[in-house]
């Protein structure tokens, strides 16, 4: 991603707003949480069934939604709350090593803790989502990757293998770099909770691959949890939200054009197409289908 930025046309870069000093608290928290979460996940994976761990990844939706509501005051509708309850119930079933005797799994607990960290990280990233997504990806990659490398060095877990390093870099570019780039773009329009809801499809892919590779038969409790989880993910991903709402006067900087009702400010000289600059949104009241992006932080 760093190479993509370096090769980018200057005019293209200027369409995006850059991260400023005011964004540093969210940037630092984003990097720290991105270091902690994978460590917990890897330890959790080593102590639990891989299919169970994959499906538990959907608890990230619950963590993201609750943190978005409580800490960042993001609007959460009735359908999303139904999804949260179903996913929580499914996660509780999956968290017990022996559900019928209520013996909790340490591995599942660590996976859930990793999901909580990612839920907080998703909300921190959401606060930066109007800024240049390539810049965010590079900061996340260098910060999180560098932190993980330091931990590996101090714990004596570094191995020099050119082939593995090359394959890891390729995998990181596709699965991490491009994945986060598109994720941040989605957060601009969908908000933190709903972007995580669409992301819920990923654990089901991991679960399918786990069964295909490891050939482990699912338990009765796993099948029950899977059905509940699938229902919750569906409710979360296909929520619709429309009502009359009021926009207070707001000033911020991000990439935009003038083809919507939210960006009707004037320019001297006249600007056409997408561009980025500090601008003011005048108070506005209207009705349309919307998501809790950074332009729709109103209460309900």
LUMSEVO-226085 format. One record per atom (N, C-alpha, C, O, CB): residue in three letters; x, y, z. Coordinates in steps of 0.05 Angstrom, whole numbers, plus 5000, padded with zeros to 4 digits. Glycine has a CB too. Example, Ala and Ser with C-alpha at 12.3 -4.5 7.8 and 13.67 -1.06 7.14 Angstrom:
// residues 2
ALA526448865156 ALA524649105156 ALA526449345156 ALA528549345169 ALA522649115181 SER525749555142 SER527349795143 SER525850015157 SER526850235161 SER528249885114 
This chain:
// residues 300
UNK501649765000 UNK500050005000 UNK501750255000 UNK500950464989 UNK498250005024 UNK504050245013 UNK505950475013 UNK506850534984 UNK507050764977 UNK508350415031 UNK507350324969 UNK508150354941 UNK505950484925 UNK506450644907 UNK508950084928 UNK503450404930 UNK501150514916 UNK500950814921 UNK500450974903 UNK498450384925 UNK501450904946 UNK501351184952 UNK503551334938 UNK503151554926 UNK501651234983 UNK505951224938 UNK508251354924 UNK507851384894 UNK508751574882 UNK510851194930 UNK506451184883 UNK505951184854 UNK503451344846 UNK502951394822 UNK505750904844 UNK501951434866 UNK499451574861 UNK499951854849 UNK501851984857 UNK497851594886 UNK498251934831 UNK498252194819 UNK497752404842 UNK496052364858 UNK496252224797 UNK499152624842 UNK498852834862 UNK495952934863 UNK494952994885 UNK500753064857 UNK494752964840 UNK492053064838 UNK490052874852 UNK488152954865 UNK491153114809 UNK490552614849 UNK488852404861 UNK489152424891 UNK487152404906 UNK489652124851 UNK491652454901 UNK492152474930 UNK490752714942 UNK489752694965 UNK495152494936 UNK490652934927 UNK489453174938 UNK486353164940 UNK485153334953 UNK490153414920 UNK485152954928 UNK482252924931 UNK481552824959 UNK479252854968 UNK481252724910 UNK483452714973 UNK482952595000 UNK484052775022 UNK486152905018 UNK484252315001 UNK482652785044 UNK483552945067 UNK485752775082 UNK485452535084 UNK481253015086 UNK487752915092 UNK489852775107 UNK489352765137 UNK487852935147 UNK492552915101 UNK490552575150 UNK490252555179 UNK491752785192 UNK494052855183 UNK491352275189 UNK490552915212 UNK491753145225 UNK492353075254 UNK491852855264 UNK489853385223 UNK493553275268 UNK494253235296 UNK491753175313 UNK491953025333 UNK495653485307 UNK489453275306 UNK487053235321 UNK486152935320 UNK484752845337 UNK484753405310 UNK487152795299 UNK486352515295 UNK488252315310 UNK487752075310 UNK486252445266 UNK490452425322 UNK492452245334 UNK491452055356 UNK492251825356 UNK494652415345 UNK489652145374 UNK488651955394 UNK487251715382 UNK487751485391 UNK486652095413 UNK485551755362 UNK484251525349 UNK486251355333 UNK486051115332 UNK482051625330 UNK488251485321 UNK490351345306 UNK491951165324 UNK492450935318 UNK492151545291 UNK492851275347 UNK494451115366 UNK492850885377 UNK493850655379 UNK495451295389 UNK490350935385 UNK488650715395 UNK488150505374 UNK488250265380 UNK485950825405 UNK487750585349 UNK487350395327 UNK489750205324 UNK489349965321 UNK486850545301 UNK492150315325 UNK494550155322 UNK494949965346 UNK495549725342 UNK497050335319 UNK494650065370 UNK495049905394 UNK493049675395 UNK493849445402 UNK494750075420 UNK490549725389 UNK488549515389 UNK489049305367 UNK488449075370 UNK485749625386 UNK490049405345 UNK490649225322 UNK493049045328 UNK493448845315 UNK491249385297 UNK494749115348 UNK496948945356 UNK495848735376 UNK496548495374 UNK499249115369 UNK494248825395 UNK493248645416 UNK491348435406 UNK491548205414 UNK491948815438 UNK489548505388 UNK487348325380 UNK488448075366 UNK487647855373 UNK485548465361 UNK490248095346 UNK491247855333 UNK492747665352 UNK492747425348 UNK493147925310 UNK494147775372 UNK495647605391 UNK493647435407 UNK494047195410 UNK497347785411 UNK491447565416 UNK489447415431 UNK488047205413 UNK487546985421 UNK487247605442 UNK487647285387 UNK486347105369 UNK488046855364 UNK487046635364 UNK485747245342 UNK490646895359 UNK492446675353 UNK492646485377 UNK492646235373 UNK495246775346 UNK492846585401 UNK492946415425 UNK490246265428 UNK490146035434 UNK493546585451 UNK488046415423 UNK485346295425 UNK485046065405 UNK483845865411 UNK483246495421 UNK486046115380 UNK485845905359 UNK487345655367 UNK486545435361 UNK486946015333 UNK489645685381 UNK491245455389 UNK489945295411 UNK490645065416 UNK493945545398 UNK487945415424 UNK486545285447 UNK483745205441 UNK482345095458 UNK486645465471 UNK482745245416 UNK479945185410 UNK479645065382 UNK481545065366 UNK478245435412 UNK477244965377 UNK476644855350 UNK476645085330 UNK475445295335 UNK473844715351 UNK477945045306 UNK478145265287 UNK475445355276 UNK475045595271 UNK479845185264 UNK473545175272 UNK470845245262 UNK469445415283 UNK468145615276 UNK469245005255 UNK469645345308 UNK468445495330 UNK469645775331 UNK468145975334 UNK468745345357 UNK472245795329 UNK473646055331 UNK472846225307 UNK472446465311 UNK476746015330 UNK472446105283 UNK471646265260 UNK468846385264 UNK468346615259 UNK471646085235 UNK467046215274 UNK464246305278 UNK464146515300 UNK462546695299 UNK462446075284 UNK465746475321 UNK465846675343 UNK466746945333 UNK466247155346 UNK467746575365 UNK468146955310 UNK469047215299 UNK466747405295 UNK467147655294 UNK470447175273 UNK464247305292 UNK461947485288 UNK461247635314 UNK459647825312 UNK459547325280 UNK462447565337 UNK461947725361 UNK463148005357 UNK462448185372 UNK463247585385 UNK464848035338 UNK465848305332 UNK463648495325 UNK463748735331 UNK467848295308 UNK461448395312 UNK459148565306 UNK457848665332 UNK457248905334 UNK457048405290 UNK457548485352 UNK456348565378 UNK458148775391 UNK457148985400 UNK456048315396 UNK460748725393 UNK462548905406 UNK462549175392 UNK462449385405 UNK465448795406 UNK462749175365 UNK462749425350 UNK460149585354 UNK460249825358 UNK463149365320 UNK457849445353 UNK455349575356 UNK454949705384 UNK454049935386 UNK453049385351 UNK455549545405 UNK455149645432 UNK457049885437 UNK456250085449 UNK455649425453 UNK459549865429 UNK461450085433 UNK460650325416 UNK460850555426 UNK464349995425 UNK459650275392 UNK458750495375 UNK456450645388 UNK456250895386 UNK457850395347 UNK454650505401 UNK452350625414 UNK453150765440 UNK452551005444 UNK450250415420 UNK454650625458 UNK455150735484 UNK457350945484 UNK457051155497 UNK456050505503 UNK459450905469 UNK461751085470 UNK461551305448 UNK462051535454 UNK464350935466 UNK460751225424 UNK460851415401 UNK458051515393 UNK457751665374 UNK462151285377 UNK455951425408 UNK453251525404 UNK452151475376 UNK450651635366 UNK453051825410 UNK452951255363 UNK451951185337 UNK449151065340 UNK448650905358 UNK453850985323 UNK447351145322 UNK444551045324 UNK444450745317 UNK445650655297 UNK442751205304 UNK443050595333 UNK442750305329 UNK439750245329 UNK438350295349 UNK444250135351 UNK438650135307 UNK435850085305 UNK434949815317 UNK436549665327 UNK435050085276 UNK432249775316 UNK431049535329 UNK432049275316 UNK432749085330 UNK428049545326 UNK432349275289 UNK433249035275 UNK436148965283 UNK436848735286 UNK432949075245 UNK437749175285 UNK440549125293 UNK440749015321 UNK442448845327 UNK442149395290 UNK439049115339 UNK438949005366 UNK438148715367 UNK439248555382 UNK437149165384 UNK436248635349 UNK435448355347 UNK437848185338 UNK438347965348 UNK433048325327 UNK439348295319 UNK441748155309 UNK443748125331 UNK444947915334 UNK442948315285 UNK444248335346 UNK446148325368 UNK445348115389 UNK447047965398 UNK446348605383 UNK442848095395 UNK441847895415 UNK442347615404 UNK443147435419 UNK438947935421 UNK441747565379 UNK442047295367 UNK445047225366 UNK445746995373 UNK440847285339 UNK446747405357 UNK449547345355 UNK450747305383 UNK452447135386 UNK451047575341 UNK449847455403 UNK450847425430 UNK450047145441 UNK451647005453 UNK449647635449 UNK447547065436 UNK446546795444 UNK448246575431 UNK449046385444 UNK443646765438 UNK448746605405 UNK450346405391 UNK453246395402 UNK454346185405 UNK450446475361 UNK454346635408 UNK457046645418 UNK457246515446 UNK459246395453 UNK458046935420 UNK455146545462 UNK455146415488 UNK455146115486 UNK456545975501 UNK452646515504 UNK453546015467 UNK453545725463 UNK456345625454 UNK457245415464 UNK451445645441 UNK457545775436 UNK460145695425 UNK462445725446 UNK464545595443 UNK460845855400 UNK461945885466 UNK464045945485 UNK464545725506 UNK466545715519 UNK463446205500 UNK462545545508 UNK462745335527 UNK463945075515 UNK462844975495 UNK460045275539 UNK466044985527 UNK467444735518 UNK465444495520 UNK465344325502 UNK469944685534 UNK464044495542 UNK461944295546 UNK459444445554 UNK459044505578 UNK462844075569 UNK457844515534 UNK455544685538 UNK453644575559 UNK452444715575 UNK454144745512 UNK453244305557 UNK451244185574 UNK452044185604 UNK450344175621 UNK450643895565 UNK454744185609 UNK455744205636 UNK456844485643 UNK458044525664 UNK457843995641 UNK456444675624 UNK457344945627 UNK460244975635 UNK460945105654 UNK455645085649 UNK462044845619 UNK464944875623 UNK465945065601 UNK466044995577 UNK466344595621 UNK466845305609 UNK467545505589 UNK470345445578 UNK472045345591 UNK467545785602 UNK470745515552 UNK473245475538 UNK475045715540 UNK474145935534 UNK472745395509 UNK477445685549 UNK479345905551 UNK479946015523 UNK480146255519 UNK482045815564 UNK480245835503 UNK480745915475 UNK478446095465 UNK479046305453 UNK481045675457 UNK475946015470 UNK473646175461 UNK473646445475 UNK473046655463 UNK470946025467 UNK474346455501 UNK474346705516 UNK476446895504 UNK475847135502 UNK475046655546 UNK478746795495 UNK480746965483 UNK479847065456 UNK480447295449 UNK483446815480 UNK478446895440 UNK477446985414 UNK475447215418 UNK475447405404 UNK476146745399 UNK473647185439 UNK471747395445 UNK473047655453 UNK472147865446 UNK469747295467 UNK475247625469 UNK476747865478 UNK478048005453 UNK478048245452 UNK478847785499 UNK479047835435 UNK480147955410 UNK477948105394 UNK478448315384 UNK481347725392 UNK475547985393 UNK473348115380 UNK472648385393 UNK471948575379 UNK470847935379 UNK472748395419 UNK472248645434 UNK474248855426 UNK473549085421 UNK472348595464 UNK476848775424 UNK478948965416 UNK478449065388 UNK478749305382 UNK481748825417 UNK477648875369 UNK477048965342 UNK474549135341 UNK474349315324 UNK476648715324 UNK472649095359 UNK470249255360 UNK470949545367 UNK469949735354 UNK468249155380 UNK472749585386 UNK473749845393 UNK475349965371 UNK475150205364 UNK475349845419 UNK477049795358 UNK478749895336 UNK477049975312 UNK477650175299 UNK480649665328 UNK474849835307 UNK473049905285 UNK471850185289 UNK471650335270 UNK470849705282 UNK471150245314 UNK470050505320 UNK472150735318 UNK471550955309 UNK468750505347 UNK474550665326 UNK476750865323 UNK477250915293 UNK477651145285 UNK479350765337 UNK477250705278 UNK477750735249 UNK475450885236 UNK475851045218 UNK477950455235 UNK473050835245 UNK470650985235 UNK470951285238 UNK470151435221 UNK468150885249 UNK472251375261 UNK472651655266 UNK474651775246 UNK474852015243 UNK473551695294 UNK476151605233 UNK478151695213 UNK477251635185 UNK478751705166 UNK480851555218 UNK474851525181 UNK474051415155 UNK473651625133 UNK473651555110 UNK471551265158 UNK473451885141 UNK473152095121 UNK475952185110 UNK476052335091 UNK471652335132 UNK478052085123 UNK480752155115 UNK481751965093 UNK480451765087 UNK482652165139 UNK484152015083 UNK485251855061 UNK485551555069 UNK487151495087 UNK488051965052 UNK484051375057 UNK484151095066 UNK486850965062 UNK487650785077 UNK482050935051 UNK488251045041 UNK490950935036 UNK492851015059 UNK494550845067 UNK492051025009 UNK492651255068 UNK494351345090 UNK493651185116 UNK495551115131 UNK493951655095 UNK491151135120 UNK490350985144 UNK491350695142 UNK492450595162 UNK487250975147 UNK491150575119 UNK492150295115 UNK495150285120 UNK496150095133 UNK491450195087 UNK496650475110 UNK499550475114 UNK500250505144 UNK501950365154 UNK500850705098 UNK498850685158 UNK499350725186 UNK498750465202 UNK500250375219 UNK497650955197 UNK496350345195 UNK495650095208 UNK497649875202 UNK498349715220 UNK492750005199 UNK498549855177 UNK500349645169 UNK503049675182 UNK504149475193 UNK500749645139 UNK504249915181 UNK506849955193 UNK506749945223 UNK508449825236 UNK508050235183 UNK504650075235 UNK504450075264 UNK503849795275 UNK505249715294 UNK502250265272 UNK501849665265 UNK501049405275 UNK503149195268 UNK503849025285 UNK498349315264 UNK504149195243 UNK506149005235 UNK508749045250 UNK510048845258 UNK506649035205 UNK509549295254 UNK512049355269 UNK511749265298 UNK513649155309 UNK512649645268 UNK509449305310 UNK509049225337 UNK509148915340 UNK510348815359 UNK506349325347 UNK507848785321 UNK507848485322 UNK510748385317 UNK511448185330 UNK505948375300 UNK512248515300 UNK515048435295 UNK516748465320 UNK518348285326 UNK516248595272 UNK516348685334 UNK517848725359 UNK517148515380 UNK518948415394 UNK517249005371 UNK514648445382 UNK513748235401 UNK514947965394 UNK515947815411 UNK510648215402 UNK514947905368 UNK516147655358 UNK519147645364 UNK520247435371 UNK515647615328 UNK520547875361 UNK523347885365 UNK524047835395 UNK525847675401 UNK524448165357 UNK522547975413 UNK523147955441 UNK522347685453 UNK523347605474 UNK521848175456 UNK520447545439 UNK519747275449 UNK521247055434 UNK520646815438 UNK516647235445 UNK523147135417 UNK524746935403 UNK523346765382 UNK523946535378 UNK526046755422 UNK521346895369 UNK519746745349 UNK520146845320 UNK518346825304 UNK516846765356 UNK522546955315 UNK523147045288 UNK524646835272 UNK526546725282 UNK524747315288 UNK523646775248 UNK524946585231 UNK525346705203 UNK523446805191 UNK523346315229 UNK527746695193 UNK528346815166 UNK527946605145 UNK529646425141 UNK531246935165 UNK525846625130 UNK525246445108 UNK524146615085 UNK521946705086 UNK523246215115 UNK525746655064 UNK525046845043 UNK522446775029 UNK520846945023 UNK527246855022 UNK521946515025 UNK519546425012 UNK517046495029 UNK515146615019 UNK519546125007 UNK517246435055 UNK514946485073 UNK514546785076 UNK512246885077 UNK515446365100 UNK516746945077 UNK516547235079 UNK515147345055 UNK513347525057 UNK519247365083 UNK515947255031 UNK514747345006 UNK511747285005 UNK510147444997 UNK516147224983 UNK511047035012 UNK508246955012 UNK506647105033 UNK504347175028 UNK508046645017 UNK507847155055 UNK506447315076 UNK505947595067 UNK503847705073 UNK508147315102 UNK507947715054 UNK507547985043 UNK505247995023 UNK503648185022 UNK510148095031 UNK505147795005 UNK503047784985 UNK500347744998 UNK498447884991 UNK503647554965 UNK500247565017 UNK497747515032 UNK496847775047 UNK494547845047 UNK498047285051 UNK498847905060 UNK498248155074 UNK497148375057 UNK495348515064 UNK500648245089 UNK498348395032 UNK497448605014 UNK494548565006 UNK492948755005 UNK499248604989 UNK493848305000 UNK491048244991 UNK489048235014 UNK487048375014 UNK491047984976 UNK489748065034 UNK487748025055 UNK487648245076 UNK485548305087 UNK488447765070 UNK489948385080 UNK490048595100 UNK489848865088 UNK488049025094 UNK492548575117 UNK491748925069 UNK491849195057 UNK489349265041 UNK487949455048 UNK494149215039 UNK488649105021 UNK486249155005 UNK483749125021 UNK481849285018 UNK486148974981 UNK483648925039 UNK481348885056 UNK480649125073 UNK478349215073 UNK481748645074 UNK482649235086 UNK482149475103 UNK481549725087 UNK479949885095 UNK484649525121 UNK482849745064 UNK482349975046 UNK479349985038 UNK478150195041 UNK484049955020 UNK478249755030 UNK475449745022 UNK473649775047 UNK471449895045 UNK474749485008 UNK474549665070 UNK473049685095 UNK472649975103 UNK470550065111 UNK474449525117 UNK474850135101 UNK474750415109 UNK472850575090 UNK471350745099 UNK477550545109 UNK473050515064 UNK471250635045 UNK468350585053 UNK466650755051 UNK471850545017 UNK467750325061 UNK465050255068 UNK464150405093 UNK461750485095 UNK464849945073 UNK465950445112 UNK465250585137 UNK464350875132 UNK462750985147 UNK467550575156 UNK465350995111 UNK464551265104 UNK461551285100 UNK460251475109 UNK465951355079 UNK460351085088 UNK457551085081 UNK455750935100 UNK453450995104 UNK457150985054 UNK456850725113 UNK455250545129 UNK455450575159 UNK453650495174 UNK455950265122 UNK457650705169 UNK458050715198 UNK459450465207 UNK459750265192 UNK455450755213 UNK460350465232 UNK461950245243 UNK460249985246 UNK461149775238 UNK463150315270 UNK457850005258 UNK456249775264 UNK455449625239 UNK455649375238 UNK453849845280 UNK454449765219 UNK453449635195 UNK455649525177 UNK455349315164 UNK451749825179 UNK457949655177 UNK460249545162 UNK461049285174 UNK461649095159 UNK462549745161 UNK461149265200 UNK461849015213 UNK459748805207 UNK460448565205 UNK462049055243 UNK457248885204 UNK455048695198 UNK455548565171 UNK455248315168 UNK452348835199 UNK456248725151 UNK456748605125 UNK459348435125 UNK459548235110 UNK457048825104 UNK461148505143 UNK463648365146 UNK463148085158 UNK464947915158 UNK465648525163 UNK460748045169 UNK460047795183 UNK460047555164 UNK460047325174 UNK457347825195 UNK460147595138 UNK460247375120 UNK462847225122 UNK462946985116 UNK459747465091 UNK465047365129 UNK467747245130 UNK467947005149 UNK469046805141 UNK469647455139 UNK466947015174 UNK467246785191 UNK465846535180 UNK466846315186 UNK466046845218 UNK463746565165 UNK462446325153 UNK464146195132 UNK464145955129 UNK459746405141 UNK465746355118 UNK467646245099 UNK469846095114 UNK470645875106 UNK468946475081 UNK470846215136 UNK472846085153 UNK471845825164 UNK473345625165 UNK473746265175 UNK469345825173 UNK468145575184 UNK468045365162 UNK468645125168 UNK465345635195 UNK467145435138 UNK466945235116 UNK469645125109 UNK469844885105 UNK465745365091 UNK471645295107 UNK474345195101 UNK475445015123 UNK476844815118 UNK476345435097 UNK474745085148 UNK475644915171 UNK474544635168 UNK476044435172 UNK474745045197 UNK471944605162 UNK470744345159 UNK471944195135 UNK472343955136 UNK467744365157 UNK472444345114 UNK473544225090 UNK476444125094 UNK477143915083 UNK473444415066 UNK478044265110 UNK480844195113 UNK481243995136 UNK482643795133 UNK482444445119 UNK479944045159 UNK480443885183 UNK478543645186 UNK479043475202 UNK480344055207 UNK476343645171 UNK474443425171 UNK473443355199 UNK472943125205 UNK475743175159 UNK472943565215 UNK471943515242 UNK468843535241 UNK467843735232 UNK473143715263 UNK467443325250 UNK464443335250 UNK463343545269 UNK464343565292 UNK463343055256 UNK461343695261 UNK460243895279 UNK458543765301 UNK457343565297 UNK458444095263 UNK458643895325 UNK457043795347 UNK454243905346 UNK453644085329 UNK458443875375 UNK452443795362 UNK449643895362 UNK449544185371 UNK448144345358 UNK447943725381 UNK451044265391 UNK451044535401 UNK452244725379 UNK451344955377 UNK452744565426 UNK454144625363 UNK455244795342 UNK453144855321 UNK452945075311 UNK457744665329 UNK451644645313 UNK449544685292 UNK447444885302 UNK446545055287 UNK448244405286 UNK446644855327 UNK444645045339 UNK445745335338 UNK444445515330 UNK443944965368 UNK448345365346 UNK449645625347 UNK449845735318 UNK449545975314 UNK452445605359 UNK450445565299 UNK450745655271 UNK448145765261 UNK448145975248 UNK451645415253 UNK445845625266 UNK443245725256 UNK442545995269 UNK441646175255 UNK441045515263 UNK443046015295 UNK442446275309 UNK444246495298 UNK443346715293 UNK442846245339 UNK446846435294 UNK448846625284 UNK448046715256 UNK448246955249 UNK451646505284 UNK447246535238 UNK446446605211 UNK444046795211 UNK444046985195 UNK445846345195 UNK442146735228 UNK439746915230 UNK440547195239 UNK439647395228 UNK437646795249 UNK442347205259 UNK443347465269 UNK444847625248 UNK444447865245 UNK445047425293 UNK446647485233 UNK448247615212 UNK446447725190 UNK446947935179 UNK450247425201 UNK444347575183 UNK442447655163 UNK440947915171 UNK440748105156 UNK440447435156 UNK439947915196 UNK438548145206 UNK440348395206 UNK439448615199 UNK437448095234 UNK442848355214 UNK444748585216 UNK445448695188 UNK445648935185 UNK447248495230 UNK445748515169 UNK446748595142 UNK444548735126 UNK445248885108 UNK447848355128 UNK442048675131 UNK439948775113 UNK438048965128 UNK435648975121 UNK438348545102 UNK439049115147 UNK437449315161 UNK437049555143 UNK438849645130 UNK438749395187 UNK434549665143 UNK433949905128 UNK433150125149 UNK431950065169 UNK431649855108 UNK433850375143 UNK433450585162 UNK432750845147 UNK434450945132 UNK435950625181 UNK430350955152 UNK429551215139 UNK427651365157 UNK425751245168 UNK428351165111 UNK428051625160 UNK426151785176 UNK427052085172 UNK429152135161 UNK426151715206 UNK425352265180 UNK426052545179 UNK428152605200 UNK427752525224 UNK423552725182 UNK430252735193 UNK432352795212 UNK433553075206 UNK433253175184 UNK434552575211 UNK434853185226 UNK436053455224 UNK439053445227 UNK440053315245 UNK434753635245 UNK440453575209 UNK443353605210 UNK444053865223 UNK443154085214 UNK444653585181 UNK445553855244 UNK446554105256 UNK448854215240 UNK449954075223 UNK447454055286 UNK449554465244 UNK451754575229 UNK454354435237 UNK454954405261 UNK452054885234 UNK455854345217 UNK458354195222 UNK460554295203 UNK460054365180 UNK457853895217 UNK462954295214 UNK465254365197 UNK467354135199 UNK468254065220 UNK466554635207 UNK468054035175 UNK470153825174 UNK471353815146 UNK470453955128 UNK469053555183 UNK473353635143 UNK474653615117 UNK474653325108 UNK475353145124 UNK477653715119 UNK473853275083 UNK473953005072 UNK473453025042 UNK472753235031 UNK471752825085 UNK473752805028 UNK473352785000 UNK470252794994 UNK468752645007 UNK474552524988 UNK469352954975 UNK466552984969 UNK466153104942 UNK468053204930 UNK465153154991 UNK463653094932 UNK462853244909 UNK460353394916 UNK459553404939 UNK462553064883 UNK459053514895 UNK456653674901 UNK454153554889 UNK452353694880 UNK456953964891 UNK454053284887 UNK451853144875 UNK449853034895 UNK448152874889 UNK452852924857 UNK450053124921 UNK448053044941 UNK447153294956 UNK448153514952 UNK449352834960 UNK445153254973 UNK443953474988 UNK445653575011 UNK445253795021 UNK441253394999 UNK447653415019 UNK449253485042 UNK451553675036 UNK452553805054 UNK450353235054 UNK452353695011 UNK454653865003 UNK453754074983 UNK454154054959 UNK456953694992 UNK452454284994 UNK451454494977 UNK452854764982 UNK451754974976 UNK448454534981 UNK455254754994 UNK456754994999 UNK457855104972 UNK458154964953 UNK459054945019 UNK458555364972 UNK459555494948 UNK462555504947 UNK463955484968 UNK458455784947 UNK463655534923 UNK466555534919 UNK467355784903 UNK465955884885 UNK467455284904 UNK469655884911 UNK470956104896 UNK473956024894 UNK475356044914 UNK470656384910 UNK474955944871 UNK473555914845 UNK471855654845 UNK471955504864 UNK475555904822 UNK470155614825 UNK468355394823 UNK469855124821 UNK471755104806 UNK466555424798 UNK468954934836 UNK470154664836 UNK468254464823 UNK465854484828 UNK470954574865 UNK469254274808 UNK467654064797 UNK468953794802 UNK471353784805 UNK467154104766 UNK467253584804 UNK468353324810 UNK469053294839 UNK468353464856 UNK470853264793 UNK470453074846 UNK471153024874 UNK473553184882 UNK475453224867 UNK471752724878 UNK473553284907 UNK475653454918 UNK475553444948 UNK473553344959 UNK475553744907 UNK477553544961 UNK477653544990 UNK478553825001 UNK480453934991 UNK479453325001 UNK477053925020 UNK477854175034 UNK476054205059 UNK474154055062 UNK477454425015 UNK476854385076 UNK475254445100 UNK472654585091 UNK472854795077 UNK476854615120 UNK470354485098 UNK467854605090 UNK465754585113 UNK466054435131 UNK466754465065 UNK463754755110 UNK461654765131 UNK458954665120 UNK458154735098 UNK461355055141 UNK457654495135 UNK454954405128 UNK452954585143 UNK453054605167 UNK454454105136 UNK451254715128 UNK449154885140 UNK447054705152 UNK446754475144 UNK447955075119 UNK445554795172 UNK443354635183 UNK441454545162 UNK440754705144 UNK441854795205 UNK440554305163 UNK438854185142 UNK436953985155 UNK437753825172 UNK440554055120 UNK434453985145 UNK432453785155 UNK431253645130 UNK430053785113 UNK430353915173 UNK431353385129 UNK430153245106 UNK429752945113 UNK430452865135 UNK431953265081 UNK428552795095 UNK428052515099 UNK429252355076 UNK428852415052 UNK424952455100 UNK430752145083 UNK431851955062 UNK432951715076 UNK433451725101 UNK433952095045 UNK433351495061 UNK434651265072 UNK437551325078 UNK438951435061 UNK434351015053 UNK438451265102 UNK441151325110 UNK442251125130 UNK440850965141 UNK441351615121 UNK444851145134 UNK446250985154 UNK447751165173 UNK447951405167 UNK448350785140 UNK448651075196 UNK449951245216 UNK452851315209 UNK454651255224 UNK449851125243 UNK453251425185 UNK455951515177 UNK456551775192 UNK454951865209 UNK456151555146 UNK458751895186 UNK459652135201 UNK457952385194 UNK458252595206 UNK462552195196 UNK456152355174 UNK454352575168 UNK451652535182 UNK449952715182 UNK453952605138 UNK451252295193 UNK448652235206 UNK449052135234 UNK448451905240 UNK447052025189 UNK449952305251 UNK450452235279 UNK448252335297 UNK448652355322 UNK453052345289 UNK445852385286 UNK443652495302 UNK442552275321 UNK442952035317 UNK441352595283 UNK441152365341 UNK439952175360 UNK437152105351 UNK436052225332 UNK439752305389 UNK435951895363 UNK433351805356 UNK431451805380 UNK429151725378 UNK433451515343 
